[in-house]
Amino acid sequence: PKRRAPKPGKVTVRVNPWAEVFYGGRSYGVTPLKRPVEVSPGTATFTLKNSQLGVNRKVTVKVASGSVVVLKADLIKK
């Protein structure tokens, strides 16, 4: 039998106050995003940028095949 590729997972990004969201070298726009970001199962690293606050933060989440994960980040708190 053929092995199926694992189903992608989805990541919903919630950032306070806001951030431009990057994943895989691509910008997905500024939060709130219209839809979750589809990612391969495993570890996904997002970059959150907020130029007003001077924040450029990497956030990593674990994503299981077919799951939906919520990435929450507060860019005001250190």
N, C-alpha and C positions, 0 to 999 in steps of 0.2 A: 504493500500500500504506500501511496505517496505521502510524504510528511507535509503537513500544511504549515505555512509560515504562521508564526504567532500573530494573533490579532493585535493591532496597535492599541495603546491606551490613550486616554485623554487627560489633559491637565487644565483645570480651570484656575486662572490666575486672579488672585485678589490682593491688591496692594493699597496700602494707606501711605500717603494721600493718593499718589498715582505714579506710574512708571511706564517707560517704553519697554516692551518685552522683546527680548532676543532669545532665539533658540536655534541651534544648528547654523549659526552665522547669518540668520535672517531675522528681520524685524517683523513682529506680528502686530505692531501698532501700540497705541497707548491705552492703558486700562481705563475704564472697564472694556475688556475685549468682547467682541460680539459673540464669539464661540470659543469652546475649548481648543487648545493646541493638541493636535494628534502627534503622538510620539511612539517610538519603538519601545517594547517592553524592556525593563531594566532601569538603569540610572539615567535620569535626564537632568542636565544642568542648564538652567535659565540665567540670563543676565538681565537685571532690572536697572534701568537708568532713569534718574530724575535730575535733570540739569539745574532746576531751581534750587534743589537741596545739595547739589554737588555729589550725589550718590551714584555709585556704580557697583552693584552688589551681585555676586553669583549665588544662586540658590539651587540646591540639588534635591530632587525628589525621586523616590523609588516608585516605579509604575509597573503594575502587573498587567499581563495580557488581558485586554478587554475591559480594564478597570477605568474608573474616573477618579482622579486625585485632585484635591484642592490645594494649591500652593498659596499660602498666606504669608505676606511679608509686611512688616511695618517699617517704613524707611525713616520715620521720625525718631524712634527709639534706637539707641546704640546697642 
